[in-house]
Structure formats: structure tokens, C-alpha cells
Amino acid sequence: MKIVLLGPPGAGKGTQAAKLTELLQVPALSTGDMLRAAVREGTALGKEAKGYMDSGALVPDALILQIVKEFLQTPACANGCILDGMPRNLKQAEALDELGVDIDLALSLEISDDEIVRRMGDRRVCPKCGTVFSVTANPPQKDNVCDKCGDALIIREDDKAETVLNRLKVYHAETEPIIGFYRAKGKLKTVDATQTIEDVNKALAGAVGL
Ligand code: AP5
């Protein structure tokens, strides 16, 4: 099963993708995580992507499509995959079709902008292993320390209040139209993302037929 996870920045796509990979036993690709790793490692991709990411803009489609093509060709994707953060605009959604990637289901996490702004203020991430926490909904066992690898947690560069507002603007202008794209194909299911992390996960599991 090939699944696309849709939703505004901070809706919980990464949190739920990690849980769905375990439930479905298929890999997930987070284009955001891959880009952040490239920035950390100082690769050519990272150097090109950084400015766009820091301002909350989308990284050029050609760079994203290259990452996704490589991921989809890996043997791990033979039984399906989860795309978290891609497609991000209609051009990327159409490019998946052109590549012959048959998306079975688009799961849209629904949440208001006000709730997003609050969530982003609470998010802490591990710069080493990428694990995501929330100081309110999903706190680490020890303040500001990653449960998995013990590194000090940080606030993501693009979680600054003014950047979050720009990311929301970009989401509504460029990404939201994808909801209609998949609805028209009869592949869209929506889930209330304001529930607890566990309840959102149960709703998503139901949506994929588990
Ligand atoms: P990306 O990393 O994809 O950012 P995003 O879509 O803005 O999503 P986030 O990672 O911010 O949030 P999320 O929905 O995964 O939520 P999370 O689970 O962390 O992209 C970053 C940048 O890369 C983009 O701005 C762009 O520049 C570039 N980029 C990436 N993909 C691209 C593409 N395809 N094309 C072009 N550019 C691209 O949860 C958020 C917080 O809420 C956490 O603290 C979490 O613990 C908490 N939380 C989660 N669920 C709940 C819940 N149910 N209740 C309470 N709290 C919750």
C-alpha cells in the first residue's frame, strides 16, 4: 500500500508516520527529515535547501523528486511505503502520477492554524536521531534530553513564530490544493488531528483498514 500523509506543518505527520511504519511494516520517507540531514551533513543538497527551509518556503521540486525517485527504487518499498511531506504542491502530486507511482490512499490530518502555532511552540527535536517530542503532549522522560540517544533537545530553526506563520501561508497556498486532487481521485480520507496522539493513530489505522 502506498500512502501519502497530508496536513499542515506540525499536524503530526512525522509522529504518525513513525507509528504507521510499525503497523504496516513498510518504510516511510520524510522529505523534511532527509533535507535536515543533508543540511547537517553539509552536502550540496543541504546547502541548496537550507535557505528555503529556514524561511519556510518550499525547496525546488527537482531536488525533491530526485530524493523521492531514489527512495521508491529501494527494495524496502516493494510492499509499499508512506510519504510524509511529499507531495507538497500539485506539480509534485502530478509528478508522482507521471512516474507511475500509484498512490492508494491520501490521509489528511485536519487541524486549525491556531492549534498548529501552539504545537510548534511546544515541539522539541533531537538533532542527532531526529526523534520528535512535545513538552506538553509527548514530553521526554528527562527535561530536554532525548529518550532514545541522550542528546540535548533543540527547537527547530523553522519553528520560530514568524517562520511558522510563513509555513502556514505556504501550506494554504501551495499544499492544500492537493487535498482536492486526491479527493477527485476517490483516494482521500480525513482524520481529526486534534485528538491525542494515540487516538489519531487509531483513526489512521482504521482508515487504512487495520
Ligand atoms: P517538514 O519537515 O516536512 O515540515 P512540515 O510539513 O512543516 O511538518 P513538520 O515536520 O513541521 O510537522 P509534522 O506534521 O511532521 O508534525 P510532528 O509529528 O513533528 O519540512 C520542512 C521543510 O522542508 C519545509 O518547510 C520545506 O522547506 C522543506 N520540504 C520538505 N518536504 C518538501 C517537499 N516535498 N517539497 C518542497 N519542500 C519540502 O508534530 C508536531 C508537534 O506536535 C510535535 O511536538 C509532536 O510531538 C506534537 N504532536 C503530534 N501529534 C500530536 C497530537 N495528536 N496532539 C498533540 N501534540 C501532537
Residues whose N, C-alpha, C, O or C-beta is under 5 A from the ligand:
A	BS01	AP5	G7 P8 P9 G10 A11 G12 K13 G14 T15 Q16 T31 G32 D33 L35 Y52 M53 G56 A57 L58 V59 I64 D84 G85 M86 P87 R88 R119 D122 R123 R124 V132 F133 S134 A137 N138 A193 Q195 T196 I197 V200
